């Protein structure tokens, strides 16, 4: 469910026409819908057991305005770097609702988290535990820690975002968990508070989650038997979203919440969650203008002004995104097939292959849907293409929440060393 709809023949974000927005801010740009962000947050959090912490995974969309929109609803944040920590705090997320995840936290990042007074660190290895202990002792603090356990469950998602199997770098292997907790209990700078599992992203079935959560529950019982106090369980993120407008039923947050409630009922833990995509993906579109329509021998190419540097998901994960014309097509009008490509000099700069779309010409606008998560955050300036603009809409209001980078900004980023100076 989202608030991008055709009104009077034009695709709108809530009460704002995307064609008018394109005139004002230029293309390409990301456009986010406040009502959609809020709706997703509310649907997800209200499906969970009372008292759960929803720590929005900042990596999905770290724009300060998006973070602030969610913080105002009571969301916490799951951060994986000092930068994300700073952004979450700057957007008004209380430190007491911030979870610090990630396999490679540096000592400086740990110190920043301790100084801020965050809710907990999700620790992913024994060397990381030792480092956090050192940093906490040096700071005269104790770090609240959940160990992320790798349950060796296949989330049955794209291999590049499957994180819960033994072959991936994530978490402490299940077989090492008891020893790791025993070691942690001896460290004066560490306060063991819980267990953490996160098995992957864009997961569309509930079964892998249920398997992982059940394993976590068994581990909690074992750990308590070993004398540890386990009062928290972090169940990670990962619930997928519908990218294709077909008849497949989308993963349902309410069914997920019911499963969580059933499985964790007797665990006696405060739960936390780290949803990213579920909150942000369908709350954003990428609006782009057709530069040329190029007729090849085998294909017709729709060359648009957004490229893989602006939205890398199709190139990186062969991800499918719906693409629509911003001007509403006349029902029954022809739908020729296009390869929708960007201007970047790579064959993988391909958003869609042989995609039926309305007849389009140079200057027309298209919107790439479900682009609010892992879109702008993964954008870069490859081919010296300035970072694109981001816009947030709320009802009839809109604001530029990240200005487009200028070519002058881009040139000014580099430095000429002394020996090359004229
Ligand atoms: N928690 C942890 C520890 C994570 O690693 C992730 C995602 C999340 C939470 C949020 O997962 P979500 O609810 O968004 O599925 N760039 C890829 C996705 C990478 C996900 C990485 N970790 C994509 O565009 O599909």
Boltz pocket constraint, residues with backbone or C-beta under 6 A from the ligand:
constraints:
  - pocket:
      binder: B
      contacts: [[A, 57], [A, 59], [A, 60], [A, 78], [A, 101], [A, 102], [A, 160], [A, 161], [A, 198], [A, 200], [A, 201], [A, 202], [A, 203], [A, 236], [A, 237], [A, 238], [A, 239], [A, 274], [A, 275], [A, 276], [A, 277], [A, 278], [A, 313], [A, 317], [A, 373], [A, 374]]
      max_distance: 6.0
